[in-house]
Amino acid sequence: MTATAAACMAMILRGQTCEEFPLRPPDPAVKEPAAERVLFYPRGGDDRGLHRVVFDVAVPTLTVYRPAPEKNRGAAFVLCPGGAYHGVVIDREGHWVARYFQNLGYTVAVLKYRMPKPAEAGAGGELPRSQQDALEAIRYVRTRAAEWGVDAGRVGIMGSSAGGHLAGSTAFLGNGSNGTRPDFVALLYPVVSMGEPIAHAGSRRNLLGPAPTPAQVERFSLEKQVRSGMPPFFIVHARDDDKVPVGHSRLLAGALERARVPVKLIIYETGGHGFSLGRGTPSDGWKDAFVAWLAGVVK
């Protein structure tokens, strides 16, 4: 039995499940979509030693981790890994985090999303493909909520780095009438602003192109889109993050507070960028803080 098969069998014996679902079929306009590329990194892996980044996603998918029935808390969230809108850091910021929260009783859906094309991000144009996929992921989880033992009013979204920007954008792009609005939002060291001088250059370039217009910058700067009535936010960042400055999270938290949207901001002194489940004390404390926060805001 391979290591993967053994891990799956162990999960089944614990009453847990893990299944992958396509969110949408391949684009019919593309006769031969490019095959996905996967890069393996030798360091910084998850608890199984894996650190893969997926590129050229043509068919977005959800890998859904469901808890054992006796542990099910009845809440679910879509998980958006980071990757600077260039790739999907599928293990460290996806499957690893999902397995952790699955063991705590949550249903977690890891989103492998398509990359945006800068031309899609016009001030009034179609949404980028990444945002389309995140919104569809929330809707999809809601459509399966009863089957999976999830309360359809307790479906949220979590994201890391550029995946945090993607997750955060669903709070103002989502619509309650079609099931795409999250009930809560959790962001780990998120990219927030597309404006100078704080913007994360790679994420902005990959989302908006090399010379975005002021309208594009405003539309996709999360702090500029905050309004009252948005779902509650949980935000975590490290002060020593040298990739995405902690100022991103401060900007968003300040805007949420001014709009009277519930927000909990945690800033750790150390942890750097991409700490995922944590790099020891203090950054590993966010998991317990999130569970306690969620119990208070999503009844």
FIKOL-959283 format. One line per 5 residues: number of its first residue (from 0); their letters; for each residue x, z, y of C-alpha. Coordinates in steps of 0.02 Angstrom, whole numbers. Layout:
N
NUM	A	X/Z/Y | ...
END
This chain:
299
0	MTATA	0/0/0 | 69/-48/170 | 89/80/309 | -54/-3/405 | -169/-1/253
5	AACMA	-125/180/220 | -166/227/400 | -335/138/388 | -375/224/223 | -332/394/297
10	MILRG	-448/357/443 | -590/309/327 | -567/467/224 | -584/569/385 | -749/483/422
15	QTCEE	-676/385/568 | -688/198/594 | -588/67/687 | -658/-110/710 | -616/-256/823
20	FPLRP	-753/-359/905 | -738/-520/1008 | -815/-503/1181 | -843/-688/1208 | -800/-852/1120
25	PDPAV	-653/-960/1172 | -676/-1061/1332 | -757/-1227/1275 | -667/-1317/1418 | -501/-1277/1334
30	KEPAA	-489/-1382/1176 | -335/-1295/1107 | -312/-1124/1186 | -134/-1062/1183 | -91/-941/1045
35	ERVLF	-66/-762/1098 | 113/-705/1118 | 164/-529/1069 | 327/-448/1123 | 391/-297/1028
40	YPRGG	494/-172/1126 | 617/-63/1027 | 601/91/1138 | 462/194/1215 | 341/170/1071
45	DDRGL	185/265/1025 | 168/395/887 | 190/256/759 | 341/180/843 | 246/31/911
50	HRVVF	266/-39/1086 | 188/-212/1097 | 135/-313/1248 | 9/-454/1221 | 15/-611/1328
55	DVAVP	-94/-767/1342 | -255/-684/1282 | -385/-821/1256 | -520/-720/1168 | -547/-546/1239
60	TLTVY	-583/-412/1111 | -633/-230/1096 | -550/-124/962 | -673/19/942 | -617/188/878
65	RPAPE	-763/294/821 | -749/478/777 | -811/563/620 | -999/596/638 | -979/784/634
70	KNRGA	-856/778/780 | -949/649/886 | -972/710/1066 | -1091/567/1108 | -983/496/1248
75	AFVLC	-882/335/1252 | -761/245/1365 | -679/75/1378 | -490/86/1388 | -394/-40/1496
80	PGGAY	-206/-42/1462 | -88/-92/1602 | 35/-235/1614 | 39/-290/1797 | -100/-418/1764
85	HGVVI	30/-514/1664 | 8/-439/1491 | -80/-298/1398 | 23/-145/1348 | -84/-129/1194
90	DREGH	-3/16/1099 | 66/143/1224 | -82/129/1343 | -212/70/1219 | -218/113/1035
95	WVARY	-115/273/1050 | -229/346/1183 | -384/288/1087 | -330/374/926 | -297/535/1021
100	FQNLG	-471/542/1098 | -554/479/939 | -486/634/853 | -568/739/990 | -738/662/956
105	YTVAV	-750/518/1081 | -789/336/1047 | -651/234/1130 | -648/45/1148 | -477/-32/1184
110	LKYRM	-498/-189/1290 | -380/-335/1260 | -424/-435/1414 | -385/-607/1483 | -266/-623/1628
115	PKPAE	-332/-672/1799 | -298/-837/1885 | -262/-812/2070 | -383/-952/2118 | -526/-848/2047
120	AGAGG	-501/-707/2172 | -572/-793/2326 | -668/-687/2451 | -835/-748/2386 | -790/-837/2225
125	ELPRS	-807/-798/2042 | -733/-636/1979 | -562/-643/1896 | -571/-658/1707 | -496/-485/1685
130	QQDAL	-637/-408/1787 | -767/-511/1695 | -701/-443/1531 | -700/-261/1588 | -879/-271/1648
135	EAIRY	-934/-357/1488 | -844/-222/1387 | -947/-84/1469 | -1107/-182/1439 | -1059/-214/1257
140	VRTRA	-1027/-31/1220 | -1196/12/1295 | -1284/-116/1184 | -1207/-32/1030 | -1228/147/1093
145	AEWGV	-1374/197/982 | -1289/122/828 | -1127/215/867 | -1207/381/908 | -1167/368/1094
150	DAGRV	-1278/416/1240 | -1299/255/1341 | -1290/361/1499 | -1117/428/1453 | -1015/267/1447
155	GIMGS	-863/262/1560 | -697/175/1583 | -514/227/1587 | -362/126/1639 | -175/141/1665
160	SAGGH	-69/61/1802 | -139/-115/1833 | -267/-71/1700 | -314/71/1816 | -348/-55/1953
165	LAGST	-454/-154/1831 | -550/0/1775 | -574/61/1954 | -641/-107/2011 | -787/-94/1889
170	AFLGN	-854/55/1987 | -902/-58/2133 | -923/-222/2040 | -1034/-153/1902 | -1222/-157/1910
175	GSNGT	-1338/-27/1836 | -1474/-156/1805 | -1368/-255/1680 | -1273/-109/1604 | -1103/-150/1677
180	RPDFV	-1084/2/1791 | -978/143/1715 | -1043/322/1716 | -869/391/1750 | -697/322/1791
185	ALLYP	-527/393/1738 | -367/319/1810 | -188/354/1756 | -52/310/1884 | -163/169/1948
190	VVSMG	-127/20/2057 | -254/39/2197 | -210/-53/2357 | -162/-236/2375 | -108/-209/2556
195	EPIAH	66/-195/2626 | 177/-98/2621 | 113/-3/2470 | 53/-145/2357 | 129/-164/2185
200	AGSRR	206/-336/2207 | 188/-398/2028 | 6/-346/2009 | -42/-419/2177 | 47/-584/2144
205	NLLGP	-29/-603/1971 | -204/-560/2031 | -208/-642/2203 | -64/-766/2207 | 92/-771/2316
210	APTPA	2/-782/2484 | -167/-693/2476 | -284/-700/2623 | -335/-541/2716 | -508/-559/2638
215	QVERF	-435/-563/2462 | -326/-412/2498 | -475/-313/2561 | -590/-366/2419 | -468/-306/2286
220	SLEKQ	-400/-151/2372 | -501/-15/2286 | -492/106/2432 | -574/-25/2543 | -723/-46/2426
225	VRSGM	-773/136/2406 | -953/176/2450 | -1072/319/2421 | -1161/327/2255 | -1012/272/2150
230	PPFFI	-978/363/1984 | -861/513/1979 | -672/482/1971 | -531/571/1880 | -358/518/1942
235	VHARD	-185/568/1881 | -16/518/1953 | 164/581/1954 | 253/611/2118 | 413/533/2048
240	DDKVP	329/368/1998 | 452/235/2053 | 344/85/2005 | 174/124/2081 | 192/252/2221
245	VGHSR	83/407/2213 | 13/352/2382 | -102/233/2287 | -196/377/2208 | -198/476/2370
250	LLAGA	-274/328/2462 | -413/310/2336 | -449/496/2322 | -459/510/2512 | -582/364/2523
255	LERAR	-689/439/2385 | -693/608/2469 | -747/531/2634 | -888/439/2544 | -935/602/2455
260	VPVKL	-902/528/2284 | -846/665/2162 | -660/649/2128 | -527/755/2043 | -348/709/2089
265	IIYET	-202/783/1992 | -24/750/2050 | 119/804/1938 | 294/828/2004 | 372/732/1859
270	GGHGF	317/604/1731 | 372/440/1809 | 271/282/1780 | 186/240/1616 | 183/416/1545
275	SLGRG	27/377/1443 | -16/535/1343 | 123/626/1434 | 310/651/1441 | 312/837/1410
280	TPSDG	268/970/1537 | 182/946/1656 | 118/768/1632 | 49/799/1458 | -78/919/1533
285	WKDAF	-193/781/1597 | -280/762/1428 | -352/938/1426 | -394/925/1611 | -488/763/1579
290	VAWLA	-590/835/1436 | -638/987/1542 | -681/876/1692 | -786/757/1587 | -887/901/1514
295	GVVK	-931/952/1691 | -978/784/1767 | -1061/693/1622 | -1191/805/1541
END
